[in-house]
Amino acid sequence: MNVDRRMALVVSNKGRTKIYPYSELKKAKSAVKDEISGLAFTILFDAKQQSATVHASSGAVPPHFVAFLGDARAFFPDA
């Protein structure tokens, strides 16, 4: 079984989860703004460091972590 080993950022809030592949974050020309269950947040991607950080204007940063894209999709099939 081939698992997609590209990196992705996984963000959750109140039982909802979204997956942001690093390859898509890298394509963004600026910060990515989104919301999950009413919580607005911004994702900053550093292509040089290959890292992503999550910031929320409310100060309540949603739970997030980095995972392999294939594993994240398998664990969160509805994301």
Secondary structure, 3 states (H helix, E strand, C coil): CCCCCCEEEEEEECCEEEEEEHHHHHHCCCCEEEEECCEEEEEEEECCCCEEEEECCCCCCCCEEEEEHHHHHHHCCCC
